[in-house]
């Protein structure tokens, strides 16, 4: 059948399209140097930059400069993704991921937002670009993959700090490719959407945030625990200080100028990834007339609008340009097809307000000011756990939340041909699922249901529409409730210890099924497996570097979870429910069969299944970031993936190696006590520097592994006692 969509290839001259000459005008260089004079950077004894400036804009300038010093590659990579330009560096394999991103976020809109922004905020975006460009000017030896000069409006393409903040309606790049190339899509055919999540034992599943009320803390102050789980080295630890009232500390995602997770002198915030429904797919009934596409809406035909996407694709040493005609209805970009209909995505992936909200949170000095920032209603990917120096603790499940008719199932594409499915405005901050100062004195969110976040003081799910939050529990949530539910007199170190609790709650469900399977097995099999079963029965279900039981359990549990059916849209947080259903429906002998597979795998790889977890689960930071080796020095790690319910996360796998090496999980972690003077402790993965020759490359590794945090130098008098280097950009 003839393809429905047109794809144009325009071959360019065979030169590297990104190898542009880096040009900075005399006026630009003069502006950069003037800004640099107004900024002082103090690197402390861990290499953490504390940035002092006369204005907020000068601090942003200094912040971006220090980020480039530490990891320019990370900055460029983030913007290649956000601008949909990865194919310029990586080739054809990234093309339709880029197409999705360009469909969803139009750079022309970002430029318009920049031009219309307030003078104050425009200065921040100018400083963002100037700080990066000054670094490139001063370091001609740095060879960008694509971006030889950053523009201020780039900041408006990456606005909330998440690992992947883009809402795609659970549509994969492959499905978008099928639609826009016509290689599998046919009008009238059924195109089956791919499941959103395939659970295996190796998939990272989230972050933890705890808030402790004064009634439960030893100091009588509110406390906050920040524990995001992301790819290692994904964020930078910084202190920001200006004469315009900015005094904040925390983690900044590479390429952004606001603190994503952290605290100031009055309040702190932890963002966990949210399962709130913030974007919807609309099934559009389309027809073609006189060579043009139309879609039905309330009994009438409306024209499909188009936009030309221009994508540069690396092919060897040359680039080709590919133009793709993108389709839009009033609901949004068309990103796939199903059952003969086009699927248009309604979303809020990129907006000026989202960046403004992220910045205003950094400068909020009270719960009222924090809520005022959140009232911009533009954060589409995060929950928030909050604490402050007035003793307040709070939790919001999501932020941007459209009002919808509850008669429809918003987990599935809705009918785009009727106005009945339109959004009806946004819920305000006090209407979304939230907890303010719960009587139980604690809040926990581990990407699990908000309806158990504060024990008996948790929100009542009957008071909220189903689309606001799924009621799915995971094993980390269960563990957190057990740890915090009756805890009193919590100190800062005690809070860190709870955050590092290594109890693997999933095995409370998994192991009984295994033991039942063993009890019903033939005597010959019982004899064969008696020793590993005895080890698992004696195990306390806590992971440890010296534990053989941990090795057995993790390898077996990973295979068990890998056998679980893929989660469907809307089921992402229902780990406990789905696990228990699997255990009830699987053949009785399956757990024991899978144990045999796990034992054989260990025997084959190590010559014995009696392997201590720390002997094969290691921390190593390669100089190039990617080449791991069993023959190079590494450190044993007792933690495991949080998939199994422990609170800290250490995601590891073989890296063309026999042993497993960490690559994702705990990153920047902080514990804060909000007294008259803020006290805080932090740790990051490995160290602040990306230079393998620096002492700060792995100087925090042991503390990171063992939960021994460093003191935060929040006040300048303390910073000045630990100066390693002080300089202007």
PyMOL commands that set and color helices and strands:
alter all, ss='L'
color gray80, all
select helices_A, chain A and resi 26-37+56-82+87-90+92-104+107-116+119-138+152-157+173-181+214-216+352-363+367-374+419-421+450-452+455-457+461-463+466-468+475-484+492-499+507-519+523-538+548-562+575-585+590-606+613-616+642-644+701-706+716-722
alter helices_A, ss='H'
color red, helices_A
select strands_A, chain A and resi 7-11+39-44+49-53+208-212+223-231+235-242+247-253+261-264+267-273+280-284+286-289+292-297+300-303+305-315+318-329+332-338+341-346+382-388+393-396+414-415+434-436+442-445+617-619+635-636+650-654+660-674+678-683+710-711+723-727
alter strands_A, ss='S'
color yellow, strands_A
deselect
rebuild
show_as cartoon
